[in-house]
């Protein structure tokens, strides 16, 4: 029996952030999907930065998912 469920759109975006406040540079490096029970995330990271900065995971807003 074939799986007929279409893949869900990602629920989160992953960014590498260097700098602070207005001078921060945000680079999208991946996406994530919330577990069905809401107790975790599956992440796909397409880039692993080797420089300073931090990794930020943010929930995709409803408006962004509609586009």
Backbone atoms as SQL, in Angstrom:
CREATE TABLE atoms (id INTEGER PRIMARY KEY, chain TEXT, resi INTEGER, resn TEXT, atom TEXT, x REAL, y REAL, z REAL);
INSERT INTO atoms VALUES
  (1, 'A', 1, 'UNK', 'N', 0.837, -1.165, 0.000),
  (2, 'A', 1, 'UNK', 'CA', 0.000, 0.000, 0.000),
  (3, 'A', 1, 'UNK', 'C', 0.887, 1.235, 0.000),
  (4, 'A', 2, 'UNK', 'N', 0.633, 2.157, -0.914),
  (5, 'A', 2, 'UNK', 'CA', 1.438, 3.367, -1.050),
  (6, 'A', 2, 'UNK', 'C', 1.035, 4.399, -0.007),
  (7, 'A', 3, 'UNK', 'N', 2.013, 5.182, 0.417),
  (8, 'A', 3, 'UNK', 'CA', 1.750, 6.265, 1.360),
  (9, 'A', 3, 'UNK', 'C', 1.154, 7.427, 0.581),
  (10, 'A', 4, 'UNK', 'N', -0.068, 7.802, 0.887),
  (11, 'A', 4, 'UNK', 'CA', -0.750, 8.857, 0.129),
  (12, 'A', 4, 'UNK', 'C', -0.705, 10.210, 0.811),
  (13, 'A', 5, 'UNK', 'N', -0.042, 10.312, 1.957),
  (14, 'A', 5, 'UNK', 'CA', 0.022, 11.600, 2.627),
  (15, 'A', 5, 'UNK', 'C', 1.134, 12.446, 2.015),
  (16, 'A', 6, 'UNK', 'N', 0.786, 13.680, 1.686),
  (17, 'A', 6, 'UNK', 'CA', 1.765, 14.596, 1.113),
  (18, 'A', 6, 'UNK', 'C', 2.673, 15.116, 2.226),
  (19, 'A', 7, 'UNK', 'N', 3.935, 15.419, 1.895),
  (20, 'A', 7, 'UNK', 'CA', 4.824, 15.956, 2.920),
  (21, 'A', 7, 'UNK', 'C', 4.279, 17.290, 3.442),
  (22, 'A', 8, 'UNK', 'N', 4.417, 17.491, 4.733),
  (23, 'A', 8, 'UNK', 'CA', 3.964, 18.732, 5.326),
  (24, 'A', 8, 'UNK', 'C', 5.016, 19.816, 5.116),
  (25, 'A', 9, 'UNK', 'N', 4.555, 21.058, 5.062),
  (26, 'A', 9, 'UNK', 'CA', 5.476, 22.190, 4.967),
  (27, 'A', 9, 'UNK', 'C', 6.234, 22.317, 6.285),
  (28, 'A', 10, 'UNK', 'N', 7.472, 22.803, 6.250),
  (29, 'A', 10, 'UNK', 'CA', 8.233, 22.989, 7.486),
  (30, 'A', 10, 'UNK', 'C', 7.497, 23.938, 8.437),
  (31, 'A', 11, 'UNK', 'N', 7.653, 23.702, 9.724),
  (32, 'A', 11, 'UNK', 'CA', 7.035, 24.556, 10.736),
  (33, 'A', 11, 'UNK', 'C', 8.025, 25.554, 11.333),
  (34, 'A', 12, 'UNK', 'N', 9.336, 25.318, 11.121),
  (35, 'A', 12, 'UNK', 'CA', 10.369, 26.176, 11.688),
  (36, 'A', 12, 'UNK', 'C', 11.464, 26.451, 10.651),
  (37, 'A', 13, 'UNK', 'N', 12.148, 27.575, 10.821),
  (38, 'A', 13, 'UNK', 'CA', 13.312, 27.914, 10.009),
  (39, 'A', 13, 'UNK', 'C', 14.521, 27.981, 10.938),
  (40, 'A', 14, 'UNK', 'N', 15.684, 27.654, 10.397),
  (41, 'A', 14, 'UNK', 'CA', 16.921, 27.663, 11.170),
  (42, 'A', 14, 'UNK', 'C', 17.854, 28.702, 10.561),
  (43, 'A', 15, 'UNK', 'N', 18.398, 29.565, 11.406),
  (44, 'A', 15, 'UNK', 'CA', 19.271, 30.648, 10.964),
  (45, 'A', 15, 'UNK', 'C', 20.593, 30.613, 11.701),
  (46, 'A', 16, 'UNK', 'N', 21.658, 31.059, 11.016),
  (47, 'A', 16, 'UNK', 'CA', 22.928, 31.357, 11.654),
  (48, 'A', 16, 'UNK', 'C', 22.957, 32.869, 11.780),
  (49, 'A', 17, 'UNK', 'N', 23.190, 33.362, 13.004),
  (50, 'A', 17, 'UNK', 'CA', 23.141, 34.800, 13.263),
  (51, 'A', 17, 'UNK', 'C', 24.489, 35.273, 13.786),
  (52, 'A', 18, 'UNK', 'N', 25.039, 36.312, 13.132),
  (53, 'A', 18, 'UNK', 'CA', 26.294, 36.926, 13.559),
  (54, 'A', 18, 'UNK', 'C', 25.995, 38.390, 13.855),
  (55, 'A', 19, 'UNK', 'N', 26.406, 38.868, 15.002),
  (56, 'A', 19, 'UNK', 'CA', 26.187, 40.261, 15.382),
  (57, 'A', 19, 'UNK', 'C', 24.986, 40.383, 16.302),
  (58, 'A', 20, 'UNK', 'N', 24.714, 41.613, 16.687),
  (59, 'A', 20, 'UNK', 'CA', 23.638, 41.894, 17.633),
  (60, 'A', 20, 'UNK', 'C', 22.713, 42.982, 17.096),
  (61, 'A', 21, 'UNK', 'N', 21.473, 42.913, 17.486),
  (62, 'A', 21, 'UNK', 'CA', 20.421, 43.904, 17.228),
  (63, 'A', 21, 'UNK', 'C', 20.384, 44.324, 15.763),
  (64, 'A', 22, 'UNK', 'N', 20.454, 45.625, 15.471),
  (65, 'A', 22, 'UNK', 'CA', 20.317, 46.126, 14.090),
  (66, 'A', 22, 'UNK', 'C', 21.473, 45.714, 13.181),
  (67, 'A', 23, 'UNK', 'N', 22.594, 45.351, 13.761),
  (68, 'A', 23, 'UNK', 'CA', 23.757, 44.971, 12.953),
  (69, 'A', 23, 'UNK', 'C', 23.869, 43.457, 12.763),
  (70, 'A', 24, 'UNK', 'N', 22.888, 42.719, 13.233),
  (71, 'A', 24, 'UNK', 'CA', 22.930, 41.259, 13.108),
  (72, 'A', 24, 'UNK', 'C', 22.716, 40.840, 11.658),
  (73, 'A', 25, 'UNK', 'N', 23.445, 39.818, 11.250),
  (74, 'A', 25, 'UNK', 'CA', 23.294, 39.257, 9.902),
  (75, 'A', 25, 'UNK', 'C', 22.693, 37.866, 10.058),
  (76, 'A', 26, 'UNK', 'N', 21.485, 37.671, 9.496),
  (77, 'A', 26, 'UNK', 'CA', 20.752, 36.401, 9.593),
  (78, 'A', 26, 'UNK', 'C', 20.884, 35.657, 8.268),
  (79, 'A', 27, 'UNK', 'N', 21.357, 34.422, 8.324),
  (80, 'A', 27, 'UNK', 'CA', 21.468, 33.579, 7.137),
  (81, 'A', 27, 'UNK', 'C', 20.652, 32.313, 7.382),
  (82, 'A', 28, 'UNK', 'N', 19.680, 32.051, 6.518),
  (83, 'A', 28, 'UNK', 'CA', 18.870, 30.844, 6.663),
  (84, 'A', 28, 'UNK', 'C', 19.714, 29.637, 6.271),
  (85, 'A', 29, 'UNK', 'N', 19.784, 28.647, 7.191),
  (86, 'A', 29, 'UNK', 'CA', 20.624, 27.479, 6.934),
  (87, 'A', 29, 'UNK', 'C', 19.847, 26.169, 6.957),
  (88, 'A', 30, 'UNK', 'N', 18.533, 26.219, 7.218),
  (89, 'A', 30, 'UNK', 'CA', 17.770, 24.978, 7.237),
  (90, 'A', 30, 'UNK', 'C', 16.332, 25.185, 7.661),
  (91, 'A', 31, 'UNK', 'N', 15.637, 24.060, 7.822),
  (92, 'A', 31, 'UNK', 'CA', 14.228, 24.074, 8.216),
  (93, 'A', 31, 'UNK', 'C', 13.973, 22.944, 9.204),
  (94, 'A', 32, 'UNK', 'N', 12.809, 23.011, 9.864),
  (95, 'A', 32, 'UNK', 'CA', 12.449, 21.981, 10.824),
  (96, 'A', 32, 'UNK', 'C', 10.967, 21.683, 10.791),
  (97, 'A', 33, 'UNK', 'N', 10.634, 20.480, 11.239),
  (98, 'A', 33, 'UNK', 'CA', 9.235, 20.035, 11.318),
  (99, 'A', 33, 'UNK', 'C', 8.952, 19.637, 12.752),
  (100, 'A', 34, 'UNK', 'N', 7.866, 20.162, 13.303),
  (101, 'A', 34, 'UNK', 'CA', 7.463, 19.824, 14.659),
  (102, 'A', 34, 'UNK', 'C', 6.932, 18.392, 14.690),
  (103, 'A', 35, 'UNK', 'N', 7.279, 17.633, 15.730),
  (104, 'A', 35, 'UNK', 'CA', 6.741, 16.284, 15.902),
  (105, 'A', 35, 'UNK', 'C', 5.240, 16.367, 16.095),
  (106, 'A', 36, 'UNK', 'N', 4.533, 15.341, 15.695),
  (107, 'A', 36, 'UNK', 'CA', 3.067, 15.340, 15.783),
  (108, 'A', 36, 'UNK', 'C', 2.573, 15.539, 17.211),
  (109, 'A', 37, 'UNK', 'N', 3.321, 15.072, 18.191),
  (110, 'A', 37, 'UNK', 'CA', 2.928, 15.258, 19.592),
  (111, 'A', 37, 'UNK', 'C', 3.437, 16.578, 20.166),
  (112, 'A', 38, 'UNK', 'N', 4.208, 17.327, 19.373),
  (113, 'A', 38, 'UNK', 'CA', 4.710, 18.619, 19.821),
  (114, 'A', 38, 'UNK', 'C', 5.859, 18.546, 20.819),
  (115, 'A', 39, 'UNK', 'N', 6.498, 17.378, 20.936),
  (116, 'A', 39, 'UNK', 'CA', 7.556, 17.223, 21.923),
  (117, 'A', 39, 'UNK', 'C', 8.968, 17.311, 21.354),
  (118, 'A', 40, 'UNK', 'N', 9.099, 17.723, 20.113),
  (119, 'A', 40, 'UNK', 'CA', 10.423, 17.827, 19.519),
  (120, 'A', 40, 'UNK', 'C', 10.352, 18.299, 18.074),
  (121, 'A', 41, 'UNK', 'N', 11.524, 18.334, 17.421),
  (122, 'A', 41, 'UNK', 'CA', 11.634, 18.779, 16.031),
  (123, 'A', 41, 'UNK', 'C', 12.546, 17.846, 15.252),
  (124, 'A', 42, 'UNK', 'N', 12.256, 17.671, 13.982),
  (125, 'A', 42, 'UNK', 'CA', 13.190, 17.065, 13.038),
  (126, 'A', 42, 'UNK', 'C', 13.794, 18.226, 12.263),
  (127, 'A', 43, 'UNK', 'N', 15.129, 18.272, 12.190),
  (128, 'A', 43, 'UNK', 'CA', 15.817, 19.390, 11.548),
  (129, 'A', 43, 'UNK', 'C', 16.573, 18.928, 10.312),
  (130, 'A', 44, 'UNK', 'N', 16.547, 19.767, 9.274),
  (131, 'A', 44, 'UNK', 'CA', 17.380, 19.574, 8.092),
  (132, 'A', 44, 'UNK', 'C', 18.240, 20.821, 7.977),
  (133, 'A', 45, 'UNK', 'N', 19.541, 20.664, 8.236),
  (134, 'A', 45, 'UNK', 'CA', 20.462, 21.795, 8.201),
  (135, 'A', 45, 'UNK', 'C', 21.341, 21.630, 6.966),
  (136, 'A', 46, 'UNK', 'N', 21.256, 22.617, 6.065),
  (137, 'A', 46, 'UNK', 'CA', 21.972, 22.543, 4.792),
  (138, 'A', 46, 'UNK', 'C', 23.361, 23.168, 4.848),
  (139, 'A', 47, 'UNK', 'N', 23.676, 23.804, 5.951),
  (140, 'A', 47, 'UNK', 'CA', 24.945, 24.507, 6.070),
  (141, 'A', 47, 'UNK', 'C', 25.355, 24.516, 7.528),
  (142, 'A', 48, 'UNK', 'N', 26.595, 24.219, 7.822),
  (143, 'A', 48, 'UNK', 'CA', 27.078, 24.224, 9.198),
  (144, 'A', 48, 'UNK', 'C', 28.189, 25.263, 9.315),
  (145, 'A', 49, 'UNK', 'N', 27.871, 26.437, 9.871),
  (146, 'A', 49, 'UNK', 'CA', 28.863, 27.511, 9.947),
  (147, 'A', 49, 'UNK', 'C', 30.022, 27.150, 10.875),
  (148, 'A', 50, 'UNK', 'N', 31.209, 27.581, 10.498),
  (149, 'A', 50, 'UNK', 'CA', 32.401, 27.308, 11.281),
  (150, 'A', 50, 'UNK', 'C', 32.952, 28.571, 11.921),
  (151, 'A', 51, 'UNK', 'N', 32.184, 29.631, 11.886),
  (152, 'A', 51, 'UNK', 'CA', 32.637, 30.914, 12.432),
  (153, 'A', 51, 'UNK', 'C', 31.790, 31.281, 13.642),
  (154, 'A', 52, 'UNK', 'N', 32.127, 32.390, 14.225),
  (155, 'A', 52, 'UNK', 'CA', 31.380, 32.871, 15.382),
  (156, 'A', 52, 'UNK', 'C', 29.903, 33.055, 15.058),
  (157, 'A', 53, 'UNK', 'N', 29.126, 33.215, 16.082),
  (158, 'A', 53, 'UNK', 'CA', 27.700, 33.427, 15.887),
  (159, 'A', 53, 'UNK', 'C', 26.899, 32.413, 16.663),
  (160, 'A', 54, 'UNK', 'N', 25.604, 32.402, 16.395),
  (161, 'A', 54, 'UNK', 'CA', 24.707, 31.491, 17.101),
  (162, 'A', 54, 'UNK', 'C', 23.708, 30.907, 16.123),
  (163, 'A', 55, 'UNK', 'N', 23.096, 29.803, 16.502),
  (164, 'A', 55, 'UNK', 'CA', 22.064, 29.170, 15.699),
  (165, 'A', 55, 'UNK', 'C', 20.715, 29.465, 16.348),
  (166, 'A', 56, 'UNK', 'N', 19.754, 29.932, 15.532),
  (167, 'A', 56, 'UNK', 'CA', 18.434, 30.307, 16.020),
  (168, 'A', 56, 'UNK', 'C', 17.387, 29.505, 15.261),
  (169, 'A', 57, 'UNK', 'N', 16.448, 28.888, 15.987),
  (170, 'A', 57, 'UNK', 'CA', 15.316, 28.189, 15.379),
  (171, 'A', 57, 'UNK', 'C', 14.078, 29.010, 15.689),
  (172, 'A', 58, 'UNK', 'N', 13.338, 29.413, 14.615),
  (173, 'A', 58, 'UNK', 'CA', 12.147, 30.232, 14.793),
  (174, 'A', 58, 'UNK', 'C', 10.955, 29.580, 14.125),
  (175, 'A', 59, 'UNK', 'N', 9.821, 29.659, 14.774),
  (176, 'A', 59, 'UNK', 'CA', 8.577, 29.135, 14.204),
  (177, 'A', 59, 'UNK', 'C', 8.207, 29.994, 13.003),
  (178, 'A', 60, 'UNK', 'N', 7.797, 29.373, 11.910),
  (179, 'A', 60, 'UNK', 'CA', 7.369, 30.098, 10.712),
  (180, 'A', 60, 'UNK', 'C', 5.997, 30.682, 10.994),
  (181, 'A', 61, 'UNK', 'N', 5.845, 31.962, 10.713),
  (182, 'A', 61, 'UNK', 'CA', 4.560, 32.618, 10.930),
  (183, 'A', 61, 'UNK', 'C', 3.557, 32.171, 9.887),
  (184, 'A', 62, 'UNK', 'N', 2.266, 32.207, 10.206),
  (185, 'A', 62, 'UNK', 'CA', 1.201, 31.732, 9.311),
  (186, 'A', 62, 'UNK', 'C', 1.264, 32.417, 7.958),
  (187, 'A', 63, 'UNK', 'N', 1.540, 33.688, 7.901),
  (188, 'A', 63, 'UNK', 'CA', 1.604, 34.427, 6.638),
  (189, 'A', 63, 'UNK', 'C', 2.704, 33.888, 5.737),
  (190, 'A', 64, 'UNK', 'N', 3.859, 33.544, 6.307),
  (191, 'A', 64, 'UNK', 'CA', 4.982, 33.027, 5.534),
  (192, 'A', 64, 'UNK', 'C', 4.678, 31.650, 4.950),
  (193, 'A', 65, 'UNK', 'N', 3.900, 30.820, 5.660),
  (194, 'A', 65, 'UNK', 'CA', 3.607, 29.478, 5.166),
  (195, 'A', 65, 'UNK', 'C', 2.595, 29.489, 4.039),
  (196, 'A', 66, 'UNK', 'N', 1.784, 30.551, 3.927),
  (197, 'A', 66, 'UNK', 'CA', 0.779, 30.643, 2.874),
  (198, 'A', 66, 'UNK', 'C', 1.378, 31.003, 1.528),
  (199, 'A', 67, 'UNK', 'N', 2.562, 31.648, 1.539),
  (200, 'A', 67, 'UNK', 'CA', 3.182, 32.104, 0.286),
  (201, 'A', 67, 'UNK', 'C', 3.795, 30.977, -0.494);
